[in-house]
Protein backbone atom coordinates (compact mmCIF):
# COMPACT_ATOMS: atom_id res chain seq x y z
CA UNK A 1 0.00 0.00 0.00
CA UNK A 2 1.17 3.50 -0.67
CA UNK A 3 -0.19 6.95 -0.06
CA UNK A 4 0.02 9.93 2.24
CA UNK A 5 -1.63 8.39 5.30
CA UNK A 6 -1.12 4.61 5.37
CA UNK A 7 0.02 4.59 9.02
CA UNK A 8 -2.49 7.13 10.31
CA UNK A 9 -4.59 4.82 12.48
CA UNK A 10 -3.82 1.84 14.64
CA UNK A 11 -6.32 -0.29 12.69
CA UNK A 12 -4.46 0.40 9.44
CA UNK A 13 -1.05 -0.20 11.01
CA UNK A 14 -2.13 -3.64 12.25
CA UNK A 15 -2.75 -4.73 8.65
CA UNK A 16 0.94 -4.45 7.73
CA UNK A 17 3.62 -7.06 8.34
CA UNK A 18 6.34 -4.55 7.51
CA UNK A 19 6.17 -0.80 6.93
CA UNK A 20 8.56 1.43 5.01
CA UNK A 21 8.63 5.20 4.68
CA UNK A 22 10.50 6.63 1.70
CA UNK A 23 11.81 9.99 2.86
CA UNK A 24 13.10 12.01 -0.11
CA UNK A 25 15.07 15.19 0.53
CA UNK A 26 13.11 18.31 -0.38
CA UNK A 27 15.18 18.86 -3.53
CA UNK A 28 14.43 15.36 -4.77
CA UNK A 29 10.74 15.51 -3.85
CA UNK A 30 10.31 18.87 -5.59
CA UNK A 31 12.23 17.75 -8.68
CA UNK A 32 9.96 14.68 -8.92
CA UNK A 33 6.85 16.85 -8.49
CA UNK A 34 8.02 19.35 -11.12
CA UNK A 35 8.81 16.55 -13.58
CA UNK A 36 5.37 15.04 -13.04
CA UNK A 37 3.21 18.19 -12.94
CA UNK A 38 4.80 20.80 -15.24
CA UNK A 39 3.69 20.51 -18.85
CA UNK A 40 2.65 17.10 -20.13
CA UNK A 41 -0.73 15.70 -19.16
CA UNK A 42 -1.09 17.80 -16.01
CA UNK A 43 -0.03 21.03 -17.69
CA UNK A 44 0.78 23.13 -14.61
CA UNK A 45 3.31 25.96 -14.70
CA UNK A 46 6.40 26.09 -12.48
CA UNK A 47 4.79 28.92 -10.52
CA UNK A 48 1.59 26.92 -9.93
CA UNK A 49 3.54 23.89 -8.70
CA UNK A 50 5.73 26.04 -6.44
CA UNK A 51 2.63 27.70 -4.98
CA UNK A 52 1.06 24.29 -4.31
CA UNK A 53 4.25 23.02 -2.65
CA UNK A 54 4.38 26.07 -0.37
CA UNK A 55 0.67 25.82 0.49
CA UNK A 56 0.84 22.11 1.36
CA UNK A 57 4.15 22.08 3.23
CA UNK A 58 2.72 22.90 6.71
CA UNK A 59 0.15 20.08 6.46
CA UNK A 60 2.80 17.66 5.18
CA UNK A 61 5.07 18.53 8.10
CA UNK A 62 2.22 18.22 10.61
CA UNK A 63 0.16 15.27 9.36
CA UNK A 64 2.05 13.21 6.78
CA UNK A 65 5.73 12.85 7.61
CA UNK A 66 5.61 12.53 11.43
CA UNK A 67 3.29 9.51 11.68
CA UNK A 68 5.04 7.75 8.81
CA UNK A 69 8.45 8.28 10.40
CA UNK A 70 7.14 7.29 13.83
CA UNK A 71 5.47 4.04 12.79
CA UNK A 72 7.64 2.86 9.88
CA UNK A 73 9.72 -0.27 10.42
CA UNK A 74 12.21 1.10 7.88
CA UNK A 75 12.98 4.63 6.72
CA UNK A 76 14.77 5.10 3.43
CA UNK A 77 16.30 8.54 2.89
CA UNK A 78 16.64 9.65 -0.74
CA UNK A 79 19.06 12.51 -1.41
CA UNK A 80 20.15 14.25 -4.59
CA UNK A 81 23.39 13.21 -6.24
CA UNK A 82 26.49 14.78 -4.70
CA UNK A 83 26.66 17.07 -7.67
CA UNK A 84 23.58 18.20 -9.52
CA UNK A 85 25.89 19.35 -12.30
CA UNK A 86 25.60 16.02 -14.11
CA UNK A 87 22.21 15.61 -15.85
CA UNK A 88 20.76 12.13 -16.00
CA UNK A 89 22.17 10.84 -12.72
CA UNK A 90 19.66 9.19 -10.44
CA UNK A 91 18.91 10.08 -6.87
CA UNK A 92 20.94 8.35 -4.15
CA UNK A 93 19.79 6.38 -1.17
CA UNK A 94 22.08 7.83 1.47
CA UNK A 95 20.73 6.10 4.53
CA UNK A 96 18.26 3.54 5.65
CA UNK A 97 17.29 2.53 9.13
CA UNK A 98 15.21 -0.35 10.41
CA UNK A 99 13.70 -0.94 13.81
CA UNK A 100 14.44 -4.66 13.73
CA UNK A 101 18.18 -4.26 13.11
CA UNK A 102 18.04 -5.17 9.41
CA UNK A 103 20.94 -3.54 7.57
CA UNK A 104 20.24 -1.91 4.22
CA UNK A 105 23.32 -0.84 2.23
CA UNK A 106 23.37 2.65 0.70
CA UNK A 107 23.42 2.73 -3.07
CA UNK A 108 22.64 4.86 -6.07
CA UNK A 109 19.13 4.33 -7.31
CA UNK A 110 18.10 4.74 -10.91
CA UNK A 111 15.44 7.37 -11.40
CA UNK A 112 12.22 6.29 -13.04
CA UNK A 113 12.24 7.19 -16.75
CA UNK A 114 9.94 10.18 -16.32
CA UNK A 115 12.28 11.81 -13.79
CA UNK A 116 15.45 13.63 -14.52
CA UNK A 117 17.11 15.70 -11.86
CA UNK A 118 18.57 19.01 -13.00
Secondary structure, DSSP 8 states (H G I E B T S, - for coil): --SS-TTSSHHHHTT-SS-EEEEE-HHHHHHHHHHHHBSTTT-B-HHHHHHHHHHHHHHIIIIIHHHHHHH-SEEEEEE--S-TTSTT---EEEEEEETT------EE----TT----
